[in-house]
Amino acid sequence: MATAVQILCVVAYKGPGGTTAEMVSRSLRTNPVVVRRMLKSLERRGLVEIRPGKDGGVQLARAPDQITLADIHSAVETESGVFALRPGRNRNCPVDSRMRELLGPIFGAADIAVETTLKQTTLGSLVDRIA
Amino acid sequence: MATAVQILCVVAYKGPGGTTAEMVSRSLRTNPVVVRRMLKSLERRGLVEIRPGKDGGVQLARAPDQITLADIHSAVETESGVFALRPGRNRNCPVDSRMRELLGPIFGAADIAVETTLKQTTLGSLVDRIA
């Protein structure tokens, strides 16, 4: 999550002209392959536009104040949520057979609480404090 | 987290007489070593009492309605929080050098939101719905 936010901050910081995955990877001191993979996820969710080819690069697909941290989170987090449920296949046990049903709504509420928090911050508000 | 809650639900479900790590591991269909390691963490945080020896076992250290899911979470989660910050040691980059400072409070707010959610549910309220 921190990596994805930083990638978008660099792209936003560079402005409308955009930048390249190589330049972003230099900011993060990470492998350009990691950056490109994450940019692909962000492109699929409509957060960046990637121009392929020799003069290629990456730029934001919409204004930074139209991108919240919740948008970024849902674009890059592949796990099911903050907490994972156990399979719960032990029908002989009265506890095990009820756990998914009992914990599912609570874990779901934790996910919503995180999303609500992340929605309150836009990429634009972060970049304003860098520029 | 789901494993720790289930361990405590089994212990609570078994009542004042307590149970053993072996019996708990049968409910979860997991290795007793995993259960014992987690029980140790729960003991350190004052949630269970472990009686060693041949007639040993485990029981709750306080009433199930005095244990919230936030208590359980803080006893067993070893990671720093929902989201991890990057090291941010690239002083040459204006973005990288600000990211920890900008994201720290936001990630902290996400942790607090999760804790607030988990505080609303007690172990007792879960076990009441199993028994």
Boltz contact constraints between the chains, C-beta under 6 A:
constraints:
  - contact:
      token1: [A, 1]
      token2: [B, 83]
      max_distance: 6.0
  - contact:
      token1: [A, 2]
      token2: [B, 85]
      max_distance: 6.0
  - contact:
      token1: [A, 2]
      token2: [B, 86]
      max_distance: 6.0
  - contact:
      token1: [A, 2]
      token2: [B, 103]
      max_distance: 6.0
  - contact:
      token1: [A, 6]
      token2: [B, 99]
      max_distance: 6.0
  - contact:
      token1: [A, 9]
      token2: [B, 95]
      max_distance: 6.0
  - contact:
      token1: [A, 10]
      token2: [B, 95]
      max_distance: 6.0
  - contact:
      token1: [A, 13]
      token2: [B, 95]
      max_distance: 6.0
  - contact:
      token1: [A, 27]
      token2: [B, 93]
      max_distance: 6.0
  - contact:
      token1: [A, 27]
      token2: [B, 95]
      max_distance: 6.0
  - contact:
      token1: [A, 27]
      token2: [B, 96]
      max_distance: 6.0
  - contact:
      token1: [A, 29]
      token2: [B, 90]
      max_distance: 6.0
  - contact:
      token1: [A, 82]
      token2: [B, 82]
      max_distance: 6.0
  - contact:
      token1: [A, 82]
      token2: [B, 114]
      max_distance: 6.0
  - contact:
      token1: [A, 83]
      token2: [B, 1]
      max_distance: 6.0
  - contact:
      token1: [A, 85]
      token2: [B, 2]
      max_distance: 6.0
  - contact:
      token1: [A, 86]
      token2: [B, 2]
      max_distance: 6.0
  - contact:
      token1: [A, 90]
      token2: [B, 29]
      max_distance: 6.0
  - contact:
      token1: [A, 93]
      token2: [B, 27]
      max_distance: 6.0
  - contact:
      token1: [A, 94]
      token2: [B, 130]
      max_distance: 6.0
  - contact:
      token1: [A, 95]
      token2: [B, 9]
      max_distance: 6.0
  - contact:
      token1: [A, 95]
      token2: [B, 10]
      max_distance: 6.0
  - contact:
      token1: [A, 95]
      token2: [B, 13]
      max_distance: 6.0
  - contact:
      token1: [A, 95]
      token2: [B, 27]
      max_distance: 6.0
  - contact:
      token1: [A, 95]
      token2: [B, 130]
      max_distance: 6.0
  - contact:
      token1: [A, 96]
      token2: [B, 27]
      max_distance: 6.0
  - contact:
      token1: [A, 98]
      token2: [B, 130]
      max_distance: 6.0
  - contact:
      token1: [A, 99]
      token2: [B, 6]
      max_distance: 6.0
  - contact:
      token1: [A, 102]
      token2: [B, 126]
      max_distance: 6.0
  - contact:
      token1: [A, 103]
      token2: [B, 2]
      max_distance: 6.0
  - contact:
      token1: [A, 106]
      token2: [B, 121]
      max_distance: 6.0
  - contact:
      token1: [A, 109]
      token2: [B, 117]
      max_distance: 6.0
  - contact:
      token1: [A, 110]
      token2: [B, 114]
      max_distance: 6.0
  - contact:
      token1: [A, 110]
      token2: [B, 117]
      max_distance: 6.0
  - contact:
      token1: [A, 113]
      token2: [B, 113]
      max_distance: 6.0
  - contact:
      token1: [A, 113]
      token2: [B, 114]
      max_distance: 6.0
  - contact:
      token1: [A, 113]
      token2: [B, 117]
      max_distance: 6.0
  - contact:
      token1: [A, 114]
      token2: [B, 82]
      max_distance: 6.0
  - contact:
      token1: [A, 114]
      token2: [B, 110]
      max_distance: 6.0
  - contact:
      token1: [A, 114]
      token2: [B, 113]
      max_distance: 6.0
  - contact:
      token1: [A, 117]
      token2: [B, 109]
      max_distance: 6.0
  - contact:
      token1: [A, 117]
      token2: [B, 110]
      max_distance: 6.0
  - contact:
      token1: [A, 117]
      token2: [B, 113]
      max_distance: 6.0
  - contact:
      token1: [A, 121]
      token2: [B, 106]
      max_distance: 6.0
  - contact:
      token1: [A, 126]
      token2: [B, 102]
      max_distance: 6.0
  - contact:
      token1: [A, 130]
      token2: [B, 94]
      max_distance: 6.0
  - contact:
      token1: [A, 130]
      token2: [B, 95]
      max_distance: 6.0
  - contact:
      token1: [A, 130]
      token2: [B, 98]
      max_distance: 6.0
